[in-house]
Amino acid sequence: MSSETLGAEFEIIVPLDWGEVTPITLEENDAFPFVYVVLGGDMYSEAIIIDSFVTENGQTKIGNFEFGRP
């Protein structure tokens, strides 16, 4: 996925004019096979679910993710 596509998908759940995304919190639970990234803000509360990672050229990257709360 290109950075432009990623940015556009992110802006669907958190438009840029909604202000700063803070705090950002990682929630890990051994009972679930994913990392839950909580995105806080004054006008919203959203999340990104990361359920896999890949290694490319010696760098760890996000393999699969989903925007929005479950």
C-alpha positions in Angstrom: 0.0 0.0 0.0 1.4 3.4 -0.9 1.8 6.1 1.7 -0.8 8.2 -0.1 -3.4 5.4 0.1 -2.5 4.8 3.8 -3.0 8.5 4.6 -6.3 8.7 2.7 -7.6 5.6 4.6 -6.5 7.1 7.9 -8.2 10.4 7.2 -11.5 8.6 6.7 -11.6 7.7 10.4 -9.6 10.7 11.7 -10.0 13.8 9.4 -7.0 16.2 9.6 -9.1 19.1 10.8 -10.1 17.2 14.0 -6.8 18.2 15.6 -3.9 16.3 17.1 -4.0 12.6 17.6 -3.0 12.2 21.2 -2.6 10.1 23.2 -1.6 7.1 21.2 -1.6 4.0 23.4 -0.5 0.4 22.5 -2.6 -2.3 24.2 -1.3 -5.8 24.1 -3.1 -8.8 25.5 -1.8 -12.4 25.3 -5.4 -13.6 24.8 -5.6 -11.9 21.5 -3.4 -12.3 18.4 -3.1 -8.6 17.7 -1.8 -5.2 18.9 -4.6 -2.7 19.5 -3.4 0.9 18.9 -5.8 3.4 20.6 -5.9 6.9 19.0 -7.2 9.5 21.3 -8.4 13.0 20.5 -10.8 15.7 21.6 -13.4 14.8 19.0 -13.0 11.0 18.5 -11.7 7.8 19.8 -10.5 5.4 17.2 -8.1 2.5 16.8 -5.8 0.5 14.5 -5.6 -3.2 14.9 -2.2 -4.7 13.8 -2.3 -8.5 13.4 0.9 -9.3 11.6 4.4 -8.1 11.0 6.8 -8.8 8.2 10.5 -8.4 7.7 11.8 -6.7 4.5 15.5 -6.0 4.0 16.2 -6.5 7.6 13.4 -4.1 8.8 10.3 -5.1 10.7 7.2 -3.6 9.2 3.5 -3.9 9.7 2.1 -6.7 7.6 -1.7 -6.5 8.1 -3.8 -3.9 9.9 -7.4 -2.6 10.1 -8.5 0.9 10.8 -11.4 1.5 13.2 -12.7 0.0 16.4 -14.0 -3.6 16.4 
